[in-house]
């Protein structure tokens, strides 16, 4: 594992700087329609990812609360005071 990390780091360190530059940093026209489209694509992707993760988190919270409620109901049903009545 350590060897592969060292190899990846060495390749990244020796790579030309042009590989890491985006269109704006490399000298592209940032006012071009293509740059606007890329910006909207990034924002859209961020919104989709945030929505999916939010829905997943909401489901997990729902499942945890439901599990706690079922556990509490089962404990209440099996308690000695509930059996006296």
Protein Blocks (a to p, Z undefined) as FASTA:
>chain_A
ZZmmmmmmmmmmmpcfklmpcfklnopafkbmklmmmmmmmmmmmmmmmmmmmmmmmmmm
mmmmmmmmmmmmmmmmmpmklmmZZ
